[in-house]
């Protein structure tokens, strides 16, 4: 795990005290006069991200003070792994739990250096008890997987590689996988996935993972896996296309949540379905005005080929619904409209059950992993009306784009199935403590906590 090591107590480590600005005067008063002078010379005031190394009478480092934000415990120590002098540190004090400290430190130690020349810069290490390492390891592995997958350029992460990542997780947990690709998708009942992905020289794929005990409730998780989105014939602008390697962020989240479910041994039968495609341009590309008969039998007129995510998801959702899940969750980097409404940090949550949405929001607040619920406002269905098919994939209006996308998906989920849809960004536009620029896991910790509460084995 990035930046963490087991605390064996026979390893020398510099004590690290995390302190919030409100508590600094009280801590300062307990320091020796010499240490107070050192802190003053450093200008240390416990503002988040600030630090000060205190020295003993012989001039050796004796302690480090780190200013933290108590309102953001999972990221409180995220600023320090690459700022503090190299070496080992051991947390002291009660400002942070050991698990939050370990999580934030490791998240701040992450760097995606696969394509960089030379030896990577090594972060300082935080020593934590073995029990804490065991507690946070699955979550850190899951978050790292999301970040690595989203950060990997499309040249090295196509539909085949997404499926390989699923198979690797399946193998580690003795789960079963099956896969369909290319024209085999038509025979398997995934015509919309095929239509979106057929223009690429990398064939579209659908992979399914199954795990769990017979008799347990079925949890179905679906993730949008558009490995690169050119927009298709409704081609994106250069700016709009620049970061479209991240358009498989939903698949990365779905796979990582599935891994967490299996790691926790939850009382579910797990079904993971990921459609993986490139939205490319060639002579066989999907055209505006084409009408597709989906897996569910609903006909869809293609109003815009750049609204391809909902097209591949509708077949995957229909396949999941056929299995009568106790709960269905999908993750997708689906709409720019959600980002306009909520910004980059707030995934939009849609739900057809108030009580289920409330449980997710509670877990979100508890884990400091925000999501924000938007409504499935049924009158907006009229925006997706088509004179030639049962529905359009988009409409003429630019209003309520995240809601109309969710309403399109809802058409493929019967009211009898509890359903959660998450429209997320999966990306940090800039560097922040614990959240380096690039791919990011959003709402993963919240959903992990929610599912542990809902499906803990009694």
Protein Blocks (a to p, Z undefined) as FASTA:
>chain_A
ZZiacdehlaccdddddddfklmmmmmmmpcfklmmmmmmnopghighiacddddfkopa
fbdcddddfklmmlmmmmmmmmpccdddddedjkbcfklmmmmmmmmmpccfklpgcjdd
ddddddddfklmmmmmmmmmmmmmmmmmmmpcfklocfklmmmmmmmmmmmnopacddde
hjllmmnopaklmmmmmmpmbdcddddddedjehiacddddddddfbaghpjmdcdfklm
mmmmmmmmmmmmmmmmmmmmmmnopabddddddddddddddfkbccehiacddfkopacd
dfbfklmmlmmmmmmmmmmmmnopabdcddddfbfklmmmnojmlccdddfbfklmmmmm
mmmmmnopacddddddfklmmmmgcfkbmbdfbdfblghklmmmmmmmmmmmcfklccdd
dddfkiafbdcehiaghdddehklmmmmmmmmmmocZZ
